[in-house]
């Protein structure tokens, strides 16, 4: 099993493959819901170059309904049991302490908490007790605003600018989980593209300001894959009917730029495209630093 220090300090941008074991995720809901299909897809992403597999069993798209704790845990544990023997490094995308604990006990090494420790106050304690890596993501509220015509409309006003406010709020979330016992050496931060950030105007400043997050000293995860702001960007560029392939190509372009800026990992659906893209970005960064 890969040790935590190697995962957190890989020295290059890693590719995190998304494994959604859900009925209603926004781009691949239902495709990998069956245990055999989930395991097959996880192994395929590993073969395509994924360094980490991020398993999520509850959709966080606007309008999604929560699944029961029992269903989420059963889905996650089934995938963990199938992929650990294959040598996978596993991240668990959950906001529930009980699901995190069950997955960690079966070999997962990372908890990816999109609520950044705010939804289940026991989750940071579980992370601290297990000594695993913890991805703390910025998000202002669980599916807030999802019943309106514009998802997250009521949580997307940033008084001091989106970059300044997100960084300030995210670092306060980090302070809270450290106070709960999580080691700073185990924390990875994620500005949460698309979470309380529906538009291009909310997300591009965060990407353009990647150095600001790097200055915190924490490794940075970017999850841009197939987000609605990418479709909006392509539409503004003259591609109003952008296909999934167009969105994956745009995702890979962002992956290359993220690698050039030294992010810890990119979280993507199409592993092969982004694996090639980060190789270019890493090489670009290494050459520029000579």
Backbone as CSV, one residue per row, in Angstrom:
resi,resn,N_x,N_y,N_z,CA_x,CA_y,CA_z,C_x,C_y,C_z
1,UNK,0.840,-1.194,0.000,0.000,0.000,0.000,0.880,1.250,0.000
2,UNK,0.548,2.228,-0.853,1.322,3.462,-0.946,1.201,4.243,0.354
3,UNK,2.345,4.734,0.876,2.283,5.459,2.143,1.770,6.869,1.922
4,UNK,1.237,7.464,3.002,0.585,8.763,2.907,1.539,9.868,2.478
5,UNK,2.773,9.836,2.941,3.725,10.884,2.577,3.990,10.871,1.073
6,UNK,4.100,9.695,0.495,4.317,9.584,-0.944,3.119,10.114,-1.718
7,UNK,1.918,9.827,-1.234,0.707,10.316,-1.906,0.633,11.836,-1.836
8,UNK,0.917,12.382,-0.663,0.764,13.832,-0.473,1.906,14.622,-1.095
9,UNK,3.073,14.014,-1.206,4.247,14.724,-1.718,4.821,13.983,-2.920
10,UNK,3.999,13.817,-3.940,4.386,13.010,-5.097,5.420,13.703,-5.976
11,UNK,5.517,15.019,-5.892,6.481,15.741,-6.714,6.007,15.993,-8.132
12,UNK,4.777,15.654,-8.431,4.172,15.910,-9.739,2.667,15.988,-9.528
13,UNK,1.972,16.501,-10.524,0.517,16.558,-10.438,-0.066,15.166,-10.692
14,UNK,-0.880,14.703,-9.770,-1.493,13.387,-9.879,-2.883,13.486,-10.507
15,UNK,-3.327,12.373,-11.058,-4.655,12.303,-11.655,-5.549,11.459,-10.761
16,UNK,-6.642,12.059,-10.330,-7.641,11.387,-9.498,-8.833,11.052,-10.379
17,UNK,-9.100,9.766,-10.554,-10.220,9.342,-11.382,-11.515,9.282,-10.593
18,UNK,-12.587,9.782,-11.175,-13.889,9.845,-10.510,-14.648,8.545,-10.719
19,UNK,-15.040,7.904,-9.617,-15.878,6.705,-9.674,-17.183,6.999,-8.940
20,UNK,-18.203,7.384,-9.705,-19.506,7.713,-9.132,-20.392,6.475,-9.088
21,UNK,-20.654,5.989,-7.889,-21.549,4.838,-7.727,-22.909,5.398,-7.295
22,UNK,-23.548,6.089,-8.228,-24.775,6.828,-7.937,-25.777,6.647,-9.066
23,UNK,-27.030,6.972,-8.760,-28.057,6.960,-9.803,-28.088,8.254,-10.585
24,UNK,-27.654,9.374,-9.981,-28.001,10.678,-10.539,-26.868,11.689,-10.574
25,UNK,-25.611,11.243,-10.627,-24.535,12.202,-10.829,-24.706,12.860,-12.194
26,UNK,-24.218,14.095,-12.337,-24.628,14.913,-13.475,-24.140,14.401,-14.826
27,UNK,-23.039,13.643,-14.888,-22.570,13.207,-16.204,-22.538,11.705,-16.389
28,UNK,-22.519,10.951,-15.305,-22.426,9.494,-15.455,-23.246,8.740,-14.420
29,UNK,-24.296,9.367,-13.938,-25.145,8.715,-12.951,-25.744,7.426,-13.485
30,UNK,-25.632,6.355,-12.708,-26.204,5.071,-13.070,-25.291,4.148,-13.847
31,UNK,-24.223,4.688,-14.441,-23.354,3.855,-15.277,-22.580,2.816,-14.476
32,UNK,-22.206,3.177,-13.234,-21.323,2.304,-12.459,-21.985,1.870,-11.157
33,UNK,-23.308,1.890,-11.134,-24.025,1.580,-9.895,-23.882,0.118,-9.495
34,UNK,-23.825,-0.788,-10.451,-23.670,-2.201,-10.131,-22.225,-2.470,-9.679
35,UNK,-22.035,-3.280,-8.632,-20.692,-3.498,-8.080,-19.665,-3.975,-9.101
36,UNK,-20.064,-4.887,-9.995,-19.096,-5.387,-10.972,-18.690,-4.300,-11.963
37,UNK,-19.645,-3.455,-12.361,-19.342,-2.365,-13.284,-18.470,-1.310,-12.601
38,UNK,-18.728,-1.039,-11.318,-17.918,-0.069,-10.576,-16.475,-0.544,-10.484
39,UNK,-16.294,-1.818,-10.146,-14.942,-2.368,-10.036,-14.234,-2.349,-11.383
40,UNK,-14.955,-2.700,-12.427,-14.367,-2.718,-13.773,-13.927,-1.318,-14.180
41,UNK,-14.773,-0.317,-13.916,-14.431,1.057,-14.288,-13.252,1.570,-13.468
42,UNK,-13.221,1.232,-12.189,-12.086,1.639,-11.365,-10.779,1.073,-11.885
43,UNK,-10.781,-0.208,-12.238,-9.567,-0.837,-12.768,-9.188,-0.243,-14.127
44,UNK,-10.193,0.108,-14.940,-9.909,0.721,-16.241,-9.251,2.085,-16.059
45,UNK,-9.699,2.858,-15.076,-9.074,4.159,-14.831,-7.641,3.992,-14.332
46,UNK,-7.408,2.985,-13.508,-6.042,2.716,-13.069,-5.151,2.382,-14.264
47,UNK,-5.665,1.562,-15.171,-4.895,1.187,-16.358,-4.628,2.388,-17.251
48,UNK,-5.525,3.379,-17.211,-5.370,4.585,-18.026,-4.430,5.596,-17.389
49,UNK,-3.988,5.322,-16.165,-3.020,6.204,-15.532,-3.483,6.933,-14.295
50,UNK,-4.642,6.570,-13.755,-5.110,7.229,-12.533,-4.199,6.877,-11.362
51,UNK,-3.753,7.892,-10.637,-2.951,7.671,-9.434,-3.829,7.363,-8.229
52,UNK,-5.030,7.923,-8.230,-5.977,7.806,-7.121,-7.359,7.585,-7.717
53,UNK,-8.164,6.745,-7.086,-9.565,6.572,-7.468,-10.420,7.200,-6.363
54,UNK,-11.274,8.128,-6.757,-12.136,8.838,-5.809,-13.540,8.255,-5.894
55,UNK,-13.939,7.520,-4.859,-15.217,6.810,-4.852,-16.280,7.659,-4.170
56,UNK,-17.348,7.938,-4.901,-18.465,8.681,-4.330,-19.756,7.922,-4.534
57,UNK,-20.554,7.799,-3.490,-21.800,7.028,-3.574,-23.022,7.888,-3.298
58,UNK,-22.826,9.211,-3.323,-23.951,10.128,-3.151,-23.700,11.350,-4.020
59,UNK,-24.629,11.644,-4.919,-24.473,12.779,-5.819,-24.582,14.101,-5.055
60,UNK,-23.768,15.073,-5.463,-23.868,16.420,-4.888,-24.259,17.439,-5.955
61,UNK,-24.810,16.968,-7.069,-25.266,17.906,-8.090,-26.482,18.662,-7.562
62,UNK,-26.729,19.884,-8.073,-27.917,20.631,-7.638,-29.191,19.825,-7.862
63,UNK,-30.023,19.747,-6.838,-31.279,19.025,-6.928,-31.203,17.565,-6.548
64,UNK,-29.999,17.065,-6.259,-29.861,15.653,-5.912,-30.500,15.354,-4.562
65,UNK,-31.028,14.144,-4.435,-31.593,13.695,-3.169,-30.546,12.889,-2.409
66,UNK,-30.540,13.044,-1.113,-29.598,12.303,-0.287,-29.964,10.816,-0.270
67,UNK,-28.926,9.974,-0.283,-29.147,8.538,-0.132,-28.999,8.199,1.345
68,UNK,-29.500,7.049,1.727,-29.382,6.650,3.125,-27.927,6.339,3.459
69,UNK,-27.597,6.471,4.722,-26.249,6.136,5.167,-25.925,4.680,4.857
70,UNK,-26.906,3.799,5.037,-26.692,2.372,4.803,-26.369,2.096,3.335
71,UNK,-27.098,2.732,2.418,-26.847,2.524,0.992,-25.486,3.093,0.594
72,UNK,-25.176,4.286,1.102,-23.884,4.897,0.755,-22.730,4.020,1.238
73,UNK,-22.829,3.537,2.464,-21.759,2.719,3.027,-21.602,1.402,2.274
74,UNK,-22.713,0.770,1.924,-22.648,-0.507,1.207,-21.992,-0.337,-0.157
75,UNK,-22.352,0.731,-0.862,-21.756,0.983,-2.184,-20.253,1.226,-2.063
76,UNK,-19.881,2.061,-1.091,-18.472,2.404,-0.925,-17.651,1.182,-0.535
77,UNK,-18.130,0.430,0.448,-17.357,-0.720,0.918,-17.208,-1.778,-0.165
78,UNK,-18.230,-1.939,-1.009,-18.124,-2.892,-2.099,-17.022,-2.506,-3.077
79,UNK,-16.936,-1.219,-3.408,-15.905,-0.746,-4.331,-14.525,-0.832,-3.698
80,UNK,-14.425,-0.477,-2.422,-13.142,-0.563,-1.724,-12.640,-2.005,-1.724
81,UNK,-13.523,-2.934,-1.390,-13.131,-4.346,-1.326,-12.659,-4.854,-2.687
82,UNK,-13.229,-4.327,-3.777,-12.853,-4.781,-5.113,-11.553,-4.163,-5.594
83,UNK,-11.272,-2.921,-5.180,-10.135,-2.194,-5.753,-8.870,-2.223,-4.909
84,UNK,-8.988,-2.441,-3.618,-7.786,-2.537,-2.786,-6.878,-3.680,-3.243
85,UNK,-7.404,-4.877,-3.545,-6.521,-5.956,-4.018,-5.821,-5.631,-5.339
86,UNK,-6.392,-4.686,-6.103,-5.777,-4.293,-7.372,-4.668,-3.259,-7.175
87,UNK,-4.446,-2.865,-5.923,-3.378,-1.914,-5.630,-3.783,-0.465,-5.711
88,UNK,-5.076,-0.188,-5.677,-5.548,1.177,-5.827,-5.287,2.021,-4.585
89,UNK,-4.958,3.297,-4.807,-4.990,4.308,-3.762,-6.394,4.902,-3.804
90,UNK,-7.122,4.803,-2.705,-8.529,5.155,-2.715,-8.841,6.386,-1.867
91,UNK,-9.580,7.287,-2.484,-10.153,8.444,-1.810,-11.653,8.229,-1.732
92,UNK,-12.257,8.610,-0.616,-13.698,8.424,-0.435,-14.369,9.787,-0.368
93,UNK,-15.233,10.035,-1.339,-15.965,11.292,-1.441,-17.237,11.166,-0.609
94,UNK,-17.162,11.639,0.625,-18.303,11.528,1.526,-18.311,12.686,2.506
95,UNK,-19.501,12.985,3.024,-19.629,13.980,4.082,-20.065,13.338,5.395
96,UNK,-20.097,12.009,5.441,-20.585,11.300,6.619,-19.449,10.600,7.356
97,UNK,-19.390,10.798,8.655,-18.337,10.202,9.471,-18.414,8.686,9.450
98,UNK,-19.612,8.118,9.502,-19.742,6.663,9.557,-19.282,6.017,8.257
99,UNK,-19.556,6.658,7.131,-19.107,6.124,5.843,-17.585,6.217,5.745
100,UNK,-17.040,7.345,6.188,-15.588,7.511,6.184,-14.923,6.432,7.033
101,UNK,-15.447,6.215,8.230,-14.851,5.229,9.131,-14.891,3.835,8.521
102,UNK,-16.025,3.464,7.937,-16.150,2.139,7.340,-15.178,1.924,6.191
103,UNK,-14.970,2.965,5.382,-14.052,2.849,4.246,-12.600,2.816,4.702
104,UNK,-12.268,3.633,5.674,-10.891,3.673,6.174,-10.504,2.352,6.820
105,UNK,-11.439,1.745,7.514,-11.157,0.458,8.151,-10.896,-0.646,7.132
106,UNK,-11.348,-0.440,5.887,-11.152,-1.449,4.845,-10.033,-1.076,3.869
107,UNK,-9.265,-0.011,4.178,-8.072,0.266,3.391,-8.012,1.562,2.635
108,UNK,-9.081,2.375,2.633,-9.009,3.687,1.983,-7.996,4.564,2.711
109,UNK,-7.400,5.519,1.998,-6.341,6.341,2.584,-6.631,7.838,2.594
110,UNK,-7.695,8.240,1.896,-8.020,9.658,1.776,-9.520,9.837,1.965
111,UNK,-9.899,10.888,2.683,-11.301,11.294,2.753,-11.428,12.634,2.040
112,UNK,-12.340,12.684,1.071,-12.598,13.880,0.279,-13.955,14.428,0.700
113,UNK,-13.936,15.443,1.537,-15.145,15.977,2.160,-15.531,17.292,1.484
114,UNK,-16.545,17.243,0.608,-16.919,18.445,-0.128,-17.493,19.529,0.775
115,UNK,-17.899,19.160,1.983,-18.400,20.163,2.925,-17.276,20.757,3.773
116,UNK,-16.070,20.232,3.621,-14.927,20.771,4.356,-15.074,20.718,5.866
117,UNK,-15.720,19.673,6.361,-15.860,19.505,7.803,-17.046,20.208,8.413
118,UNK,-17.933,20.783,7.583,-19.029,21.575,8.128,-20.346,20.811,8.247
119,UNK,-20.507,19.710,7.503,-21.802,19.033,7.498,-21.922,18.012,8.621
120,UNK,-20.890,17.220,8.813,-20.867,16.225,9.889,-19.676,16.551,10.780
121,UNK,-19.958,17.088,11.940,-18.883,17.548,12.817,-18.026,16.406,13.356
122,UNK,-18.502,15.161,13.240,-17.706,14.013,13.677,-16.681,13.573,12.635
123,UNK,-16.834,14.044,11.400,-15.947,13.577,10.346,-14.481,13.962,10.578
124,UNK,-14.170,15.209,10.945,-12.766,15.514,11.245,-12.179,14.646,12.356
125,UNK,-12.998,14.296,13.334,-12.509,13.430,14.416,-12.164,12.043,13.892
126,UNK,-13.008,11.500,13.007,-12.721,10.198,12.397,-11.416,10.263,11.612
127,UNK,-11.236,11.331,10.851,-9.995,11.524,10.089,-8.802,11.569,11.032
128,UNK,-8.938,12.328,12.111,-7.837,12.444,13.072,-7.515,11.099,13.707
129,UNK,-8.544,10.335,14.059,-8.327,9.036,14.699,-7.622,8.050,13.774
130,UNK,-7.903,8.132,12.480,-7.317,7.188,11.519,-6.009,7.693,10.919
131,UNK,-5.727,8.981,11.087,-4.483,9.517,10.565,-4.378,9.481,9.052
132,UNK,-5.520,9.596,8.361,-5.523,9.555,6.894,-5.371,10.961,6.319
133,UNK,-5.268,11.046,5.008,-5.277,12.348,4.351,-6.704,12.871,4.286
134,UNK,-6.838,14.195,4.327,-8.161,14.826,4.391,-8.218,15.983,3.413
135,UNK,-9.086,15.875,2.406,-9.300,16.959,1.459,-10.415,17.839,1.994
136,UNK,-10.075,19.087,2.287,-11.017,20.066,2.821,-11.436,20.974,1.676
137,UNK,-12.703,20.890,1.284,-13.190,21.672,0.149,-14.056,22.837,0.607
138,UNK,-14.004,23.927,-0.148,-14.872,25.073,0.119,-16.258,24.834,-0.472
139,UNK,-17.266,25.060,0.352,-18.666,25.027,-0.096,-19.469,25.734,0.972
140,UNK,-20.383,26.574,0.554,-21.124,27.380,1.521,-22.378,26.709,2.061
141,UNK,-22.804,25.616,1.474,-23.996,24.980,2.019,-24.419,23.774,1.225
142,UNK,-25.003,22.779,1.900,-25.426,21.549,1.259,-26.566,21.826,0.283
143,UNK,-26.244,21.802,-1.032,-27.221,21.996,-2.091,-28.048,23.265,-1.904
144,UNK,-27.427,24.272,-1.299,-28.137,25.532,-1.080,-28.538,26.139,-2.419
145,UNK,-29.767,26.600,-2.495,-30.228,27.255,-3.703,-30.588,26.314,-4.829
146,UNK,-30.548,25.004,-4.597,-30.745,24.051,-5.689,-32.189,23.998,-6.168
147,UNK,-33.118,24.592,-5.432,-34.511,24.572,-5.864,-34.862,25.748,-6.763
148,UNK,-33.939,26.685,-6.918,-34.188,27.837,-7.768,-33.806,27.565,-9.208
149,UNK,-34.054,28.571,-10.063,-33.724,28.414,-11.477,-32.224,28.417,-11.712
150,UNK,-31.474,29.071,-10.816,-30.014,29.084,-10.908,-29.450,28.402,-9.669
151,UNK,-28.856,27.224,-9.804,-28.304,26.527,-8.631,-27.294,27.392,-7.882
152,UNK,-27.366,27.355,-6.579,-26.445,28.071,-5.703,-26.544,29.593,-5.826
153,UNK,-27.618,30.091,-6.412,-27.730,31.539,-6.606,-27.695,32.301,-5.291
154,UNK,-28.210,31.696,-4.225,-28.272,32.408,-2.953,-26.989,32.283,-2.131
155,UNK,-25.996,31.560,-2.633,-24.728,31.445,-1.896,-23.536,31.867,-2.748
156,UNK,-23.797,32.549,-3.855,-22.705,32.845,-4.783,-22.352,34.325,-4.866
157,UNK,-22.752,35.106,-3.856,-22.322,36.504,-3.799,-21.061,36.588,-2.933
158,UNK,-19.993,37.124,-3.519,-18.712,37.210,-2.819,-18.348,38.678,-2.639
159,UNK,-18.550,39.152,-1.419,-18.469,40.584,-1.115,-17.113,41.184,-1.452
160,UNK,-16.041,40.442,-1.182,-14.693,40.967,-1.393,-14.022,40.373,-2.633
161,UNK,-14.822,39.765,-3.495,-14.292,39.079,-4.663,-14.194,37.598,-4.383
162,UNK,-14.449,36.781,-5.396,-14.535,35.352,-5.166,-13.211,34.756,-4.696
163,UNK,-12.087,35.205,-5.233,-10.803,34.629,-4.832,-10.505,34.924,-3.368
164,UNK,-10.665,36.172,-2.968,-10.363,36.547,-1.585,-11.301,35.857,-0.606
165,UNK,-12.592,35.855,-0.905,-13.559,35.272,0.027,-13.417,33.756,0.128
166,UNK,-13.218,33.096,-1.013,-13.075,31.635,-0.974,-11.825,31.250,-0.196
167,UNK,-10.729,31.927,-0.452,-9.508,31.594,0.278,-9.686,31.825,1.775
168,UNK,-10.282,32.941,2.147,-10.486,33.244,3.568,-11.401,32.211,4.220
169,UNK,-12.511,31.887,3.581,-13.452,30.921,4.145,-12.848,29.519,4.203
170,UNK,-12.115,29.154,3.168,-11.491,27.832,3.136,-10.459,27.687,4.245
171,UNK,-9.665,28.715,4.476,-8.655,28.622,5.522,-9.290,28.600,6.909
172,UNK,-10.444,29.212,7.058,-11.165,29.091,8.334,-11.684,27.669,8.524
173,UNK,-12.105,27.028,7.437,-12.497,25.623,7.519,-11.296,24.759,7.928
174,UNK,-10.139,25.052,7.356,-8.928,24.309,7.711,-8.612,24.496,9.190
175,UNK,-8.683,25.725,9.672,-8.418,25.987,11.088,-9.345,25.163,11.975
176,UNK,-10.617,25.041,11.558,-11.593,24.301,12.366,-11.254,22.811,12.418
177,UNK,-10.848,22.221,11.300,-10.551,20.782,11.325,-9.234,20.517,12.051
178,UNK,-8.311,21.450,11.981,-7.071,21.302,12.761,-7.402,21.364,14.253
179,UNK,-8.287,22.274,14.624,-8.707,22.376,16.021,-9.405,21.102,16.486
180,UNK,-10.019,20.376,15.541,-10.695,19.118,15.876,-9.724,17.949,15.955
181,UNK,-8.444,18.197,15.651,-7.441,17.159,15.827,-6.759,16.667,14.562
182,UNK,-7.171,17.152,13.391,-6.551,16.714,12.138,-5.168,17.335,12.014
183,UNK,-4.174,16.537,11.668,-2.814,17.041,11.504,-2.718,17.916,10.257
184,UNK,-2.100,19.106,10.359,-1.916,19.935,9.154,-1.156,19.203,8.053
185,UNK,-0.274,18.280,8.442,0.497,17.516,7.455,-0.363,16.531,6.663
186,UNK,-1.621,16.358,7.064,-2.514,15.434,6.366,-3.581,16.157,5.548
187,UNK,-3.529,17.475,5.504,-4.587,18.254,4.860,-4.220,18.623,3.419
188,UNK,-5.211,18.523,2.557,-5.154,18.990,1.170,-6.346,19.925,0.997
189,UNK,-6.168,21.022,0.289,-7.273,21.977,0.140,-7.815,21.968,-1.290
190,UNK,-9.099,22.306,-1.403,-9.793,22.329,-2.691,-10.712,23.548,-2.702
191,UNK,-10.508,24.498,-3.632,-11.363,25.690,-3.662,-12.793,25.412,-4.074
192,UNK,-13.095,24.203,-4.533,-14.488,23.822,-4.781,-15.100,24.450,-6.015
193,UNK,-14.475,24.259,-7.163,-15.045,24.800,-8.396,-16.470,24.283,-8.574
194,UNK,-17.388,25.191,-8.883,-18.775,24.806,-9.117,-19.631,24.686,-7.884
195,UNK,-19.044,24.646,-6.700,-19.798,24.544,-5.453,-19.999,25.950,-4.887
196,UNK,-21.245,26.416,-4.879,-21.563,27.812,-4.544,-20.904,28.772,-5.541
197,UNK,-20.630,28.256,-6.733,-19.935,29.042,-7.768,-20.487,28.616,-9.131
198,UNK,-21.676,29.092,-9.504,-22.330,28.582,-10.706,-21.770,29.083,-12.027
199,UNK,-21.140,30.261,-12.045,-20.795,30.863,-13.314,-19.316,30.891,-13.640
200,UNK,-19.028,31.248,-14.890,-17.644,31.441,-15.318,-16.962,32.474,-14.430
201,UNK,-17.705,33.526,-14.093,-17.137,34.620,-13.300,-16.758,34.195,-11.879
202,UNK,-17.285,33.053,-11.423,-16.938,32.547,-10.094,-15.727,31.612,-10.133
203,UNK,-15.540,30.936,-11.246,-14.549,29.866,-11.321,-13.228,30.274,-11.960
204,UNK,-13.271,31.108,-12.999,-12.017,31.526,-13.622,-11.102,32.285,-12.658
205,UNK,-11.632,33.151,-11.792,-10.730,33.822,-10.841,-9.997,32.845,-9.923
206,UNK,-10.626,31.731,-9.588,-9.982,30.740,-8.731,-8.864,30.023,-9.477
207,UNK,-9.096,29.721,-10.759,-8.059,29.081,-11.560,-6.916,30.050,-11.836
208,UNK,-7.266,31.291,-12.146,-6.222,32.287,-12.395,-5.439,32.614,-11.128
209,UNK,-6.057,32.346,-9.969,-5.418,32.643,-8.691,-4.872,31.431,-7.980
210,UNK,-4.501,30.401,-8.722,-4.005,29.167,-8.105,-2.817,29.415,-7.185
211,UNK,-1.947,30.364,-7.559,-0.771,30.648,-6.728,-1.181,31.111,-5.331
212,UNK,-2.320,31.785,-5.252,-2.795,32.257,-3.947,-3.089,31.091,-3.016
213,UNK,-3.647,30.013,-3.552,-3.909,28.828,-2.735,-2.614,28.076,-2.434
214,UNK,-1.706,28.038,-3.398,-0.422,27.363,-3.183,0.375,28.039,-2.074
215,UNK,0.203,29.354,-1.945,0.938,30.106,-0.924,0.567,29.709,0.498
216,UNK,-0.561,29.004,0.665,-0.952,28.564,2.010,-0.024,27.465,2.525
217,UNK,0.685,26.813,1.611,1.548,25.705,1.995,0.868,24.354,1.937
218,UNK,-0.438,24.347,1.672,-1.166,23.081,1.568,-1.225,22.628,0.104
219,UNK,-1.119,21.323,-0.148,-1.343,20.822,-1.505,-2.753,21.188,-1.962
220,UNK,-2.909,21.403,-3.265,-4.184,21.882,-3.813,-4.757,20.853,-4.791
221,UNK,-6.025,20.491,-4.582,-6.774,19.647,-5.514,-7.701,20.543,-6.323
222,UNK,-7.779,20.290,-7.638,-8.721,21.006,-8.488,-9.660,19.993,-9.139
223,UNK,-10.963,20.215,-8.974,-11.974,19.338,-9.561,-12.810,20.097,-10.579
224,UNK,-12.289,20.218,-11.786,-12.957,20.995,-12.829,-13.779,20.163,-13.787
225,UNK,-13.671,18.864,-13.714,-14.134,17.969,-14.772,-15.619,18.126,-15.104
226,UNK,-15.887,18.484,-16.357,-17.242,18.537,-16.907,-18.169,19.492,-16.166
227,UNK,-17.627,20.405,-15.388,-18.471,21.333,-14.632,-19.225,22.265,-15.573
228,UNK,-20.348,22.782,-15.096,-21.199,23.593,-15.961,-20.503,24.868,-16.428
229,UNK,-19.531,25.380,-15.664,-18.837,26.578,-16.120,-17.997,26.290,-17.359
230,UNK,-17.569,25.038,-17.536,-16.829,24.679,-18.752,-17.749,24.753,-19.961
231,UNK,-18.974,24.259,-19.833,-19.938,24.375,-20.926,-20.205,25.843,-21.242
232,UNK,-20.300,26.675,-20.197,-20.528,28.106,-20.419,-19.342,28.753,-21.124
233,UNK,-18.141,28.372,-20.740,-16.943,28.892,-21.395,-16.931,28.526,-22.878
234,UNK,-17.237,27.280,-23.176,-17.240,26.835,-24.561,-18.327,27.543,-25.364
235,UNK,-19.467,27.780,-24.724,-20.534,28.496,-25.405,-20.101,29.913,-25.757
236,UNK,-19.431,30.576,-24.810,-18.934,31.926,-25.062,-17.895,31.939,-26.181
237,UNK,-17.201,30.804,-26.358,-16.173,30.692,-27.392,-16.750,30.247,-28.741
238,UNK,-18.081,30.139,-28.827,-18.707,29.779,-30.093,-19.071,28.326,-30.230
239,UNK,-19.102,27.583,-29.121,-19.479,26.168,-29.144,-20.691,25.953,-28.238
240,UNK,-21.858,26.491,-28.624,-23.039,26.400,-27.744,-23.573,24.988,-27.577
241,UNK,-23.265,24.087,-28.519,-23.724,22.700,-28.431,-22.548,21.769,-28.152
242,UNK,-21.702,22.157,-27.205,-20.488,21.389,-26.912,-20.835,19.962,-26.502
243,UNK,-20.138,19.012,-27.114,-20.338,17.605,-26.799,-19.581,17.245,-25.526
244,UNK,-19.806,16.025,-25.034,-19.057,15.549,-23.878,-17.567,15.498,-24.204
245,UNK,-17.233,15.128,-25.449,-15.831,15.103,-25.846,-15.226,16.501,-25.795
246,UNK,-15.997,17.513,-26.225,-15.517,18.889,-26.137,-15.233,19.264,-24.685
247,UNK,-16.142,18.885,-23.795,-15.960,19.218,-22.380,-14.768,18.477,-21.782
248,UNK,-14.556,17.231,-22.207,-13.398,16.491,-21.714,-12.094,17.075,-22.249
249,UNK,-12.116,17.549,-23.493,-10.929,18.212,-24.027,-10.630,19.497,-23.257
250,UNK,-11.671,20.265,-22.949,-11.481,21.491,-22.177,-11.007,21.170,-20.764
251,UNK,-11.556,20.106,-20.184,-11.109,19.658,-18.866,-9.623,19.338,-18.885
252,UNK,-9.173,18.634,-19.930,-7.761,18.275,-20.044,-6.885,19.508,-20.201
253,UNK,-7.374,20.505,-20.928,-6.604,21.744,-21.075,-6.395,22.403,-19.713
254,UNK,-7.441,22.416,-18.902,-7.308,22.969,-17.555,-6.369,22.113,-16.717
255,UNK,-6.422,20.793,-16.912,-5.504,19.910,-16.185,-4.056,20.260,-16.490
256,UNK,-3.749,20.521,-17.759,-2.380,20.889,-18.128,-1.961,22.187,-17.451
257,UNK,-2.861,23.164,-17.438,-2.548,24.443,-16.802,-2.383,24.278,-15.292
258,UNK,-3.211,23.424,-14.700,-3.081,23.160,-13.262,-1.725,22.526,-12.950
259,UNK,-1.304,21.582,-13.777,-0.002,20.949,-13.568,1.121,21.961,-13.726
260,UNK,0.995,22.841,-14.708,2.003,23.880,-14.912,2.115,24.778,-13.683
261,UNK,1.015,24.911,-12.935,1.012,25.700,-11.700,1.309,24.863,-10.463
262,UNK,1.580,23.568,-10.648,2.024,22.743,-9.531,0.958,22.251,-8.592
263,UNK,-0.303,22.104,-9.060,-1.324,21.594,-8.149,-1.024,20.140,-7.791
264,UNK,-1.541,19.722,-6.676,-1.298,18.361,-6.171,-1.968,17.310,-7.057
265,UNK,-3.227,17.561,-7.446,-3.964,16.592,-8.259,-5.118,17.282,-8.957
266,UNK,-5.542,16.669,-10.072,-6.781,17.072,-10.738,-7.745,15.901,-10.662
267,UNK,-9.007,16.214,-10.406,-10.048,15.189,-10.256,-10.875,15.176,-11.534
268,UNK,-10.824,14.060,-12.281,-11.410,14.038,-13.621,-12.154,12.743,-13.902
269,UNK,-13.057,12.829,-14.893,-13.773,11.645,-15.351,-12.987,10.907,-16.425
270,UNK,-12.417,11.646,-17.372,-11.654,11.049,-18.467,-10.178,11.044,-18.081
271,UNK,-9.718,9.939,-17.540,-8.363,9.853,-16.995,-7.308,9.959,-18.091
272,UNK,-7.490,9.256,-19.187,-6.450,9.203,-20.227,-6.117,10.592,-20.760
273,UNK,-7.147,11.394,-21.060,-6.890,12.735,-21.577,-6.094,13.575,-20.577
274,UNK,-6.514,13.545,-19.323,-5.836,14.395,-18.345,-4.481,13.837,-17.949
275,UNK,-4.293,12.530,-18.044,-2.961,11.969,-17.748,-1.938,12.511,-18.739
276,UNK,-2.296,12.550,-20.022,-1.395,13.112,-21.026,-1.217,14.617,-20.810
277,UNK,-2.301,15.295,-20.452,-2.243,16.744,-20.273,-1.338,17.133,-19.105
278,UNK,-1.443,16.431,-17.985,-0.608,16.801,-16.836,0.855,16.460,-17.087
279,UNK,1.118,15.456,-17.923,2.510,15.159,-18.277,3.145,16.360,-18.972
280,UNK,2.374,16.987,-19.871,2.866,18.180,-20.557,3.023,19.340,-19.573
281,UNK,2.012,19.532,-18.719,2.082,20.619,-17.742,3.227,20.463,-16.770
282,UNK,3.464,19.244,-16.302,4.582,18.986,-15.390,5.917,19.268,-16.068
283,UNK,6.041,18.834,-17.326,7.288,19.063,-18.063,7.515,20.555,-18.289
284,UNK,6.455,21.255,-18.612,6.527,22.711,-18.822,7.027,23.392,-17.547
285,UNK,6.439,23.018,-16.418,6.826,23.624,-15.148,8.285,23.309,-14.819
286,UNK,8.688,22.063,-15.005,10.061,21.666,-14.703,11.060,22.443,-15.577
287,UNK,10.738,22.607,-16.853,11.634,23.339,-17.754,11.724,24.808,-17.345
288,UNK,10.573,25.407,-16.971,10.547,26.818,-16.596,11.349,27.079,-15.323
289,UNK,11.506,26.045,-14.487,12.209,26.211,-13.216,13.714,25.951,-13.338
290,UNK,14.185,25.606,-14.511,15.629,25.340,-14.679,16.451,26.613,-14.449
